[in-house]
Amino acid sequence: MTVGQVNTVASCVYAGTYSYVSFYAGNYTISSSIATDIITVTTSTNVVVGKGKTPLALSVPSGSGLRVHIHKDTLCAAEATCRLVTFVRNSQNSSPALITTSVNSITFSSANAGGYISNAGSAAVTSRGLCYSTSPNPTISGTTLLAGNGTGVFSVSLAGLNATTKYYLRAFATNSAGTSYGQEISFTTSSAVLANVSTNNVILITDTTAQSGGNVTSAGSAPVTAKGICYSTSTNPTTADIVVNGGSGLGGFTNSLVNLIPGTTYHVRAFASTAAGTSYGINRTFTTTAPILATISTTAVTNITSTTAVSGGNVSSAGGSSVSSRGVCYGISPNPTLADNINSGGSGTGLFASNLIGLLPNTTYYLRAYATNNTGTAYGNQETFTTSNPTSILTNSSDATVLVGPNPFTDKIYIDLGQTSKPHSICIYDCFGRIVQTENLVTTHNFIEVKQLPSGIYFLELDGFNRYKLIKN
């Protein structure tokens, strides 16, 4: 309708009936051919938007279809005969004309829909899209999805919908004259189907570890984005508890549970997560083994010299978990621990030997074998031994006693300067009289590294005097 154009409707209008008229946005004058008639304009749900004696002034804020009723009196009950009705639009402002297109690709959480704008109205379309709600007659004051501007066909995707829920939607288009809506369409989202997942038996249980997993046999309504196991000390654990991830998609998976508490009951379930939600396998229960230390005995000490000895141990049982380290610990106080001197003997069960070097001459030592697993460290029986005295030689200056040993030697020579004044110097000669090593001694107790020397006969000279014969094995 343009300004000043008159549209006529000639039909028999009876009480309770109506004529359906499509309006653009604008101001209208509606007149009946009988000057005493009463004109009533309603929506499709019988909401009165205008009523009065002919001619009736009517303002339509947005394009829509309205029902026009003609009655003989204000009670709207008396039957009217055939009338000639005229419609004059007094304003040139008009909103767009459009329809809502069908809804498709409906899932439990999404759908596609759109609209078609056939006429922009009196001004360019600046905004268009869909508005939707769980209540009828949604408007742009509620939830909207924009689809650009202009006329023509447009489509949008609705996401984040609730499953098995009825929604109402309408296309809309806005220009400077106002907003028009297409017809309302309703649709219902499908139900959400979760993935199907099973929980494996729990195996390889120790005091602090175990193994489980699961199998995802179907994805349900959406792809599996995450799967794995969740566990807790409470029944029916969820992904809010401790989770071990097992990847994504369909198929089986295996997970290791670590850092468990010994002697504790746990519950474990496999899980699979999709956009529809998270599903769980059955709850399985297992108990970690009680904390058990390894069983170990100490080997008697042999081959005792002034600075060396040989011992070891035998790990006859690993206890509740594998033995990660073993060896001997020793010191000059009873019941030595890992805080004292240690000599590593590898890992695992069985016999092992330890060579002790760098000991002090004429000193009593206490020694115990040890074995460490996840539970802690176990110690064997205590062995006691005393290193021997080294050979005595004399300095030339004061005849004070200097101790040297062992003899024969292997990797080190021990020299105890005792109460002699310091420093001292030594020279080591081979059997051909060649100097093979020299050292300056500034402390009382000295260990001279000689492992580089080949086996044979040597002579040690202190301060240029008193050569002493030594043998290297």
Secondary structure, DSSP 8 states (H G I E B T S, - for coil): --BT-EEEEEE---TT--EEEEE-SEEEEEEESSTT-EEEEE-TT--EEEEEESSEEEEESS-EEEEEEEESSTTS-S----EEEEEEE-------EEEEEEEES--SS-EEEEEEEEE-TTS---EEEEEEESSSS--TTSEEEE--SSSEEEEEEE-S--TT-EEEEEEEEEETTEEEE---EEEE-------EEEE---BS--SS-EEEEEEEEE-TTS---EEEEEEESSSS--TTSEEEE--SSSEEEEEEE-S--TT-EEEEEEEEEETTEEEE---EEEE-------EEEEEEEES--SS-EEEEEEEEE-TTS---EEEEEEESSSS--TTSEEEE--SSSEEEEEEE-S--TT-EEEEEEEEE-SS-EEEEEEEEEE----EEEE-TTT--EEEEE-SSBSSEEEEE-TTS-S-EEEEEEETTS-EEEEEEE-SSEEEEE-TTS-SEEEEEEETTEEEEEEEE-
